[in-house]
Amino acid sequence: MGTYAVTGSASGMGAASAARLREAGHRVVGVDLRDADVTADLGTAGGRRHAADEVLRLCDGALDGVAAVAGVGPNLPDAAAVASINYFGPVALLDALRPALERNGGGRAVVIGSNSATTVPMIDDHLVGLLLAGDEEAARAHAAGAQRSLPAELAATSPSISAYATSKFALARWVRRTAVTPEWARRGITLNTIAPGAVVTPLMTGSTMSEDDLDPDAFPTPMPRGIFGRPADIAFWVAQFLSPEAGFTTGATLTVDGGTDAALRPDAQPTAMPR
């Protein structure tokens, strides 16, 4: 049995992922703001260092896998915090834990992105560049400035929608770029993204509607199957990506959204390489 670290382990998709791994007999080191083996704020540089140090201490410097699930939604009033938590949190932690994944002969890492990266038409290209360049201070300042120009109706319900979608877009791109570098691919470590759609978690119900009001047919984006996802639907794929058998899958993004992305962009994939 293996040893895995799961961020966001106290609720939602993180809790479901940690539970599934434990049910399979694995040891799980949970990371969250509370109710976890490691309590840390991944929105700050100090919190990320503390989280990495504690995970490495608890696992004796060797990991079989990491699931970076922790994140915040578009309802958070502070767009700068969204950029820090959703992008710099998982990137810094995975960078710090990469040697522990290598130590066991090649581990597995999976990141929770979002289908918002491809279904929300508010990707901020400048912010993407700042995030991928690793300039957290400038990214935070830009996200906060851009938030102030949001239309009033959006600001009232989803004040950080652009920062949210953009941070998830940049995160998926970071995964794709990083997964194929020698430090990851040639050391036997896989790195992939899962892009969930509308999954019933505290993040979703807090940012779009109350659980009592859930209606797939009234949701802002198409729900072809007529149902919402549940945390267990994502935990299933987290476990697959973290399994030893998943060694030939890296740099991939798996959309798990009940068909929303396909309904909105039926011809977006596959895209042929230019001649």
C-alpha positions in Angstrom: 0.0 0.0 0.0 1.1 3.5 -0.7 1.4 6.9 1.0 -0.5 9.8 -0.6 -0.9 13.5 0.2 -4.3 15.1 -0.5 -4.9 18.9 -0.2 -8.4 20.1 0.6 -9.0 16.9 2.5 -11.5 18.3 5.0 -14.4 18.6 2.6 -15.9 18.1 -0.9 -13.8 16.5 -3.6 -10.7 16.4 -1.4 -12.5 14.5 1.4 -14.0 12.1 -1.1 -10.6 11.5 -2.6 -8.9 10.9 0.7 -11.6 8.6 1.8 -11.4 6.5 -1.4 -7.6 6.1 -1.0 -8.0 5.1 2.6 -10.7 2.6 1.7 -8.2 1.0 -0.7 -5.8 0.6 2.2 -3.4 3.5 1.5 -2.0 6.0 4.0 -3.3 9.5 3.4 -1.7 12.7 4.7 -4.5 15.3 4.5 -3.8 19.0 4.2 -6.4 21.7 4.8 -7.1 24.9 6.8 -8.6 22.7 9.6 -9.5 19.1 10.5 -6.5 17.7 8.7 -3.1 16.0 9.5 -1.4 19.2 8.3 -3.2 22.5 8.8 -1.9 25.2 6.5 -3.0 28.1 4.3 -1.9 27.4 0.8 -2.7 31.0 -0.2 0.5 32.2 1.4 4.2 31.4 0.8 4.7 30.6 4.5 1.7 28.3 4.5 2.9 26.4 1.5 6.4 25.9 3.0 4.8 24.7 6.2 2.6 22.3 4.4 5.4 20.9 2.3 7.7 20.5 5.4 5.0 18.8 7.4 4.0 16.4 4.6 7.6 15.4 4.0 8.1 14.9 7.8 5.0 12.7 8.1 5.8 10.6 5.0 9.5 10.3 5.8 10.4 12.0 2.5 8.8 9.5 0.2 5.4 9.7 -1.5 3.5 7.5 -4.0 1.2 10.3 -5.0 -0.2 13.8 -4.5 -3.7 15.0 -5.2 -3.8 18.8 -5.2 -7.5 19.4 -4.7 -7.7 22.5 -2.5 -9.1 25.6 -4.1 -11.6 28.4 -3.8 -14.5 29.4 -6.1 -15.6 32.5 -8.0 -17.7 33.7 -5.1 -14.7 34.6 -3.0 -14.6 38.5 -2.7 -10.9 38.7 -3.1 -9.7 38.0 -6.6 -6.0 38.3 -5.5 -6.5 35.5 -3.0 -8.1 33.3 -5.7 -5.0 33.7 -7.8 -2.7 32.8 -4.9 -4.8 29.8 -3.7 -5.8 28.2 -7.0 -2.5 28.6 -8.9 0.5 29.3 -6.6 -0.8 27.0 -3.9 -0.7 23.7 -5.9 2.3 24.7 -8.1 4.5 25.5 -5.1 3.4 22.4 -3.2 3.9 20.1 -6.1 7.4 21.6 -6.8 8.3 21.0 -3.2 7.0 17.5 -3.1 8.5 16.4 -6.4 11.6 14.9 -4.9 9.5 12.8 -2.5 7.5 11.5 -5.6 10.8 10.6 -7.3 12.2 8.8 -4.2 9.8 5.8 -4.6 10.8 5.3 -8.2 8.3 7.5 -9.8 5.1 8.8 -8.2 1.8 10.1 -9.5 0.4 13.7 -9.2 -3.0 15.0 -10.1 -4.4 18.5 -9.9 -8.0 19.6 -9.8 -8.6 22.3 -12.4 -12.1 23.3 -13.7 -14.1 23.2 -16.9 -14.4 26.9 -16.3 -11.0 27.2 -18.0 -12.7 26.3 -21.3 -16.4 27.3 -20.7 -16.1 30.8 -19.1 -15.3 33.5 -21.7 -13.4 35.7 -19.3 -9.9 34.4 -19.4 -7.5 37.2 -18.7 -4.5 36.6 -21.0 -2.3 39.1 -19.1 -3.0 37.3 -15.8 -2.2 34.0 -17.4 1.2 35.3 -18.3 1.9 36.6 -14.9 0.8 33.3 -13.2 2.9 31.2 -15.5 5.9 33.5 -15.0 5.6 32.9 -11.3 5.2 36.6 -10.4 2.7 36.3 -7.6 2.9 39.9 -6.4 2.1 41.2 -9.9 -0.6 38.6 -10.5 -2.3 39.5 -7.3 -2.3 43.2 -8.1 -3.5 42.6 -11.6 -6.3 40.3 -10.5 -7.5 42.8 -7.9 -7.5 45.6 -10.5 -9.4 43.6 -13.0 -12.0 42.7 -10.5 -12.9 46.3 -10.0 -14.0 46.6 -13.6 -16.4 43.7 -13.5 -20.1 44.5 -14.5 -22.2 45.1 -11.4 -24.4 42.0 -11.9 -21.4 39.7 -12.1 -19.7 41.4 -9.1 -22.7 40.8 -7.0 -22.8 37.0 -7.5 -19.3 35.9 -8.8 -16.9 38.7 -7.9 -13.8 36.6 -8.7 -15.1 34.7 -11.8 -12.4 36.0 -14.1 -9.6 35.3 -11.6 -11.1 31.9 -10.9 -11.4 30.7 -14.6 -8.0 32.2 -15.4 -6.2 30.6 -12.5 -7.6 27.2 -13.5 -6.7 27.8 -17.1 -3.1 28.7 -16.1 -2.9 25.8 -13.8 -3.9 23.3 -16.5 -1.3 24.9 -18.8 1.4 24.7 -16.1 0.6 21.0 -15.7 0.9 20.3 -19.5 4.2 22.2 -19.7 5.7 20.7 -16.5 4.6 17.1 -17.0 6.9 16.6 -20.0 10.0 18.1 -18.5 12.9 15.7 -17.7 12.6 16.5 -14.0 9.1 14.9 -14.0 8.7 12.7 -17.1 12.2 11.1 -17.1 12.1 10.6 -13.3 9.0 8.4 -13.7 6.5 11.0 -12.2 3.2 11.6 -13.9 1.3 14.8 -13.7 -2.3 15.3 -14.9 -5.3 17.6 -14.5 -9.0 16.8 -13.8 -11.4 19.5 -14.9 -14.7 19.0 -13.0 -17.9 20.8 -14.0 -20.8 21.4 -11.7 -20.1 19.1 -8.7 -22.2 19.5 -5.5 -19.7 20.7 -3.0 -19.6 23.5 -0.5 -17.6 25.5 -3.0 -20.3 25.1 -5.7 -23.4 25.7 -3.5 -21.7 28.7 -1.9 -20.9 30.3 -5.3 -23.9 29.6 -7.4 -27.0 28.4 -5.5 -28.1 26.7 -2.3 -28.3 22.9 -2.4 -32.1 23.1 -1.9 -32.4 25.1 -5.2 -30.3 22.8 -7.3 -31.9 22.4 -10.8 -29.7 21.2 -13.7 -32.1 22.7 -16.2 -31.8 26.1 -14.6 -28.0 26.0 -14.3 -26.2 28.8 -16.2 -24.4 26.3 -18.5 -25.8 23.2 -20.3 -26.1 20.0 -18.2 -26.7 17.4 -21.0 -27.1 14.5 -18.5 -29.6 16.4 -16.4 -27.7 15.7 -13.2 -25.0 17.4 -11.1 -21.7 15.6 -10.2 -20.9 14.4 -6.8 -17.5 14.4 -5.0 -17.3 10.7 -5.5 -17.4 11.1 -9.2 -14.2 13.1 -9.1 -12.6 10.9 -6.4 -12.9 7.9 -8.7 -10.7 9.6 -11.4 -8.3 10.9 -8.8 -7.7 7.3 -7.7 -7.2 6.2 -11.3 -4.6 8.9 -12.0 -2.8 8.1 -8.8 -2.7 4.3 -9.5 0.6 2.6 -10.4 -1.0 1.4 -13.6 -1.4 5.0 -14.9 2.3 5.3 -15.8 1.7 6.1 -19.5 -0.7 9.0 -18.9 0.9 12.4 -18.3 0.2 16.0 -19.3 -3.4 15.2 -19.8 -6.6 17.1 -18.9 -9.7 15.0 -18.2 -12.9 16.9 -18.3 -15.5 15.4 -15.9 -18.5 17.7 -16.2 -21.5 15.7 -17.5 -21.0 16.9 -21.0 -21.0 20.7 -20.4 -17.8 21.4 -22.3 -18.9 19.2 -25.2 -22.3 20.9 -25.4 -20.7 24.4 -25.5 -17.8 23.6 -27.7 -18.5 20.4 -29.7 -15.8 21.0 -32.3 -13.1 22.3 -29.9 -11.4 18.9 -29.7 -9.6 17.4 -31.3 -7.7 20.2 -32.8 -5.3 19.4 -35.6 -1.7 20.6 -35.5 -1.1 23.2 -38.2 0.7 22.1 -41.3 
